[in-house]
């Protein structure tokens, strides 16, 4: 039997529950939108870190190295 996933959301989320949640399972990172929890995006820690770097670059954060 598989243990239920424990989803986490940002402490910046509002009480309405409109947020992105994440959890891990077997080395994968799973992301979902709380408004539609049936849709789950699966990625790796490395790819998620790269994605977040790209977002930071777009917002004036540090530049991500090119692959």
C-alpha positions as CSV (number, residue, x, y, z in Angstrom):
1,X,0.0,0.0,0.0
2,X,1.3,3.4,-0.9
3,X,1.5,6.1,1.8
4,X,-0.6,9.2,1.0
5,X,1.4,12.2,-0.3
6,X,1.9,15.2,2.0
7,X,1.5,18.3,-0.1
8,X,3.2,21.6,1.0
9,X,2.3,25.1,0.0
10,X,4.1,28.4,0.3
11,X,3.7,30.3,3.5
12,X,3.0,33.3,1.3
13,X,-0.3,31.7,0.0
14,X,-3.5,33.3,1.0
15,X,-6.2,31.6,3.0
16,X,-8.3,31.2,-0.2
17,X,-6.0,28.3,-1.0
18,X,-5.1,29.5,-4.5
19,X,-1.5,28.3,-4.7
20,X,0.9,25.8,-6.2
21,X,1.6,22.9,-3.9
22,X,4.5,20.4,-4.1
23,X,5.7,17.1,-2.7
24,X,8.3,14.5,-3.4
25,X,7.8,10.8,-4.3
26,X,10.6,8.3,-5.1
27,X,13.1,11.0,-6.1
28,X,10.6,13.0,-8.2
29,X,9.1,16.4,-7.4
30,X,5.4,16.7,-8.0
31,X,3.6,20.0,-8.4
32,X,-0.1,20.9,-8.6
33,X,-2.4,23.8,-8.5
34,X,-4.7,23.8,-5.5
35,X,-7.7,24.8,-7.6
36,X,-7.3,21.6,-9.7
37,X,-5.4,19.0,-7.7
38,X,-6.1,16.3,-10.2
39,X,-3.5,17.7,-12.6
40,X,0.0,16.9,-11.4
41,X,3.3,17.9,-13.0
42,X,6.2,15.6,-12.3
43,X,9.9,16.7,-12.6
44,X,13.3,16.3,-11.0
45,X,14.9,18.4,-8.3
46,X,17.6,19.5,-10.8
47,X,15.0,20.5,-13.5
48,X,12.9,22.4,-10.9
49,X,16.0,24.2,-9.7
50,X,16.8,25.2,-13.3
51,X,13.3,26.4,-13.9
52,X,13.3,28.5,-10.8
53,X,16.6,30.1,-11.9
54,X,15.1,31.0,-15.2
55,X,12.2,32.7,-13.4
56,X,14.6,34.6,-11.2
57,X,16.5,35.8,-14.2
58,X,13.2,37.1,-15.7
59,X,12.5,39.0,-12.5
60,X,16.0,40.6,-12.4
61,X,17.5,37.9,-10.2
62,X,20.9,36.3,-10.8
63,X,21.6,35.0,-14.3
64,X,21.4,31.2,-14.8
65,X,24.3,29.5,-16.5
66,X,23.7,28.3,-20.0
67,X,23.5,24.5,-20.3
